[in-house]
Amino acid sequence: MKRLLASVLLLVVVLAAVLLLRGSGLSSRQLPAEPAELVEVDPAAAAGRLAAALRHRTVSHFDSADLDRGAFLGFHAFLASTFPAAHAVLERERVADLTLLYTWPGRDPALEPVLLLAHQDVVPVPAGSEASWAQPPFEGVIDGGFVWGRGAMDDKGNLMAILEAVEILARQGFAPGRTLHLAFGHDEEVGGTGARAVADLLASRGERAAFVVDEGMALIEGMVPGLERPAALVGVAEKGYMSVRLTATEAGGHSSTPPRHTAVGILATAIHRLERAPMPAHLDGVTRSLFDYLGPEMPLAERVAFANLWLFEPLVRRQLASNQGTDATMRTTTAVTMIEGSPKDNVLPSRAQAVVNFRILPGDTSQDVLEHVRAVIRDPRVTTEPIGTPSEPSEVSDVASPDFALLQRTIGQVFPEAIVAPALVLGGTDARHYGAVADDVYRFSPYRFGPSDLSRAHGIDERIPVADHAAAVRFYAQLIKNAAP
């Protein structure tokens, strides 16, 4: 017995030593960033121009009849008058009526261009919610060190920062070595037909971009347990999108003589089954890459876990699944969003319907989702059909490419305190339309977001710190200089 206990103890000691050795030996994936002379920015002046941009109510709508075309044309005129040096060097085209495509010709036309994206449109402010804002959503107020207004975070901050950077570089006499394209969609929030049109136009001209940078992820602070430094998350892929309509039918009639299960009851059972059986979680792909980059920068306990996923993966997955934000990085999510039944409380519904929205993880497909739904519901009384055309997950951009390294070094030059890591974008962006013209499509907004900021984009009190906007201008100017010297 003593020999057995001694052997077990020895095995435990050896295992612990191996785990600690692997954890302490994790190599950092951060690249050295040589010091750079960043452009000078007047934070107050740049914030003032962003505030003015927010006063243009470029709201997009699914019904094009509701679109205020004049607001977009007024915004176009505002950009031209606000950035005269930029517009003197840029060639401007209108695509799909209101999307803007700018081209800054490079000295060497043989080099593939760089494509920077942003979008002009903003989501509506729900009627009656204006009084809940600290500042009116469309007045572009600067107060307390912030620029307040709908679109500050999503996505006029990026759009204005890009043009601010070009304006500064143009005034300095900078001439890019490679061509630079700026594409500013007009309907990203409702599908991105403008972005698709630009991608098709570039493809028809035989152009292929070296890489693309769009919105998507940001510098996050205080949101990764165990990580004391800001994390600059670069989206290297985004989820797909699919909604499925569930329909249950039964005989209608009066509620005084109901069947054992009404159409609503049948539908409720189907919904319950779907929510109890989400699609499988996977700690691989982009999510695994995220922790490959963050793991070496974390305390020893976390490094040990991430270096030994062969042992700790079930524990890590369980921990990630306990939070709805991190759980969404591991699986195709299931969200029941709409339901309808009888029009009156004493009438049995002859039909009940629900809509379930799925955000599809790279590696899964819309067909996988549909098969999963039918297998889980397993009730012939409930029919399932996709709504519209599903959007499949994007391709995953290469983190080993020179383009990712260039972006990583640029972030390091402007935000030296940040840890750069690839990540998965859970929503949709215009970037997904550009896979046909670029292998490397990245999604990064150079703004800092903390836990309290998560509800602001598309929500109440959308705002951007004045200092952050100036840093974003420096980032885009440095990115252009690094990518097109």
Secondary structure as UniProt FT lines:
FT   HELIX           2..24
FT   HELIX           43..54
FT   HELIX           64..66
FT   HELIX           69..82
FT   HELIX           84..89
FT   STRAND          91..95
FT   TURN            96..98
FT   STRAND          99..104
FT   TURN            109..110
FT   STRAND          114..119
FT   TURN            127..128
FT   HELIX           130..132
FT   TURN            137..138
FT   STRAND          141..143
FT   TURN            144..145
FT   STRAND          146..148
FT   TURN            150..151
FT   HELIX           152..156
FT   HELIX           157..171
FT   TURN            172..173
FT   STRAND          180..185
FT   HELIX           188..190
FT   HELIX           193..204
FT   TURN            205..206
FT   STRAND          211..214
FT   STRAND          219..220
FT   TURN            225..226
FT   STRAND          231..238
FT   STRAND          240..249
FT   STRAND          253..254
FT   TURN            255..256
FT   HELIX           263..276
FT   HELIX           285..294
FT   HELIX           295..297
FT   HELIX           300..307
FT   HELIX           309..321
FT   HELIX           324..327
FT   TURN            328..330
FT   STRAND          333..340
FT   TURN            345..346
FT   STRAND          347..348
FT   STRAND          351..360
FT   TURN            362..363
FT   HELIX           366..377
FT   TURN            380..381
FT   STRAND          382..386
FT   TURN            399..400
FT   HELIX           402..414
FT   TURN            416..417
FT   STRAND          419..425
FT   HELIX           430..434
FT   TURN            435..437
FT   STRAND          441..443
FT   STRAND          448..449
FT   HELIX           451..453
FT   TURN            454..458
FT   STRAND          463..465
FT   HELIX           466..483
//
